[in-house]
């Protein structure tokens, strides 16, 4: 990836845009999503991390509910930033 990604949403938006523009990229994303994510992020992901890619159509809509963050009564500044759209990246599901 040529530019620095600042959030998960921005990263996913870039991936979606590439699938719309490039059918070979889309095919690779569907056949080996983890390899595409690693290449686009420029780093390896945990071995046990699974990435699932699904494509919406006129008859199917997908809502992805992230896992609930484990937080204490009071959040640190870093935790607040992550919850508010910072650079938190965990198990990733992409809706196309």
C-alpha positions in Angstrom: 0.0 0.0 0.0 1.4 3.3 -0.9 -0.1 5.6 1.7 -0.2 5.3 5.5 -3.6 3.9 6.7 -4.8 5.7 9.7 -7.9 3.6 10.6 -9.6 0.3 9.9 -12.4 2.0 8.1 -10.0 3.8 5.8 -8.1 0.6 5.1 -11.3 -1.3 4.3 -12.6 1.5 2.1 -9.3 1.3 0.1 -9.6 -2.4 -0.3 -13.2 -2.1 -1.5 -12.3 0.5 -4.0 -9.6 -1.7 -5.4 -12.0 -4.6 -5.8 -14.4 -2.4 -7.8 -11.5 -1.2 -10.0 -9.5 -4.4 -10.5 -11.1 -7.8 -11.1 -7.8 -9.6 -10.6 -7.4 -8.0 -7.2 -11.0 -8.9 -6.3 -10.4 -12.5 -7.3 -7.2 -12.7 -5.2 -9.0 -11.1 -2.2 -11.7 -13.7 -2.3 -9.3 -16.6 -2.9 -6.6 -15.6 -0.3 -7.8 -12.6 1.8 -5.1 -13.0 4.5 -2.3 -12.7 1.9 -3.9 -9.6 0.4 -4.3 -8.0 3.8 -0.7 -8.7 4.8 0.6 -7.3 1.5 -1.6 -4.2 1.8 -0.7 -3.7 5.4 2.9 -4.3 4.8 3.3 -6.8 7.7 2.4 -10.3 8.8 -0.7 -11.0 10.7 -1.1 -13.6 13.5 -1.1 -17.2 12.2 -4.5 -18.0 13.8 -6.2 -14.9 12.4 -8.9 -15.7 9.9 -10.3 -13.2 7.4 -13.7 -13.8 5.7 -14.7 -11.9 2.6 -18.4 -11.8 1.5 -20.0 -9.8 -1.2 -23.5 -8.2 -0.8 -26.0 -8.3 -3.6 -29.5 -7.0 -4.0 -31.0 -9.8 -1.8 -28.4 -10.0 0.9 -27.2 -7.4 3.4 -24.6 -8.2 6.1 -24.2 -6.5 9.4 -20.8 -7.1 11.1 -20.9 -6.9 14.9 -17.4 -6.5 16.3 -16.6 -8.3 19.5 -17.2 -6.3 22.6 -14.0 -4.6 23.9 -12.7 -5.7 27.2 -12.6 -2.5 29.2 -12.3 -1.5 32.8 -14.5 1.1 34.5 -12.2 3.9 33.3 -10.6 3.9 29.8 -7.0 5.1 29.1 -6.4 7.7 26.5 -5.1 4.9 24.1 -8.2 2.8 24.7 -10.5 5.8 24.1 -8.7 6.5 20.8 -9.1 2.9 19.7 -12.8 2.8 20.5 -13.3 6.2 18.8 -11.9 5.0 15.5 -8.2 4.9 16.2 -5.9 2.3 14.7 -7.4 -0.8 16.3 -7.3 -3.8 14.0 -8.5 -7.3 15.1 -10.3 -10.1 13.4 -11.4 -8.6 10.2 -14.5 -9.2 8.1 -15.0 -7.2 5.0 -18.4 -6.5 3.5 -18.3 -5.7 -0.2 
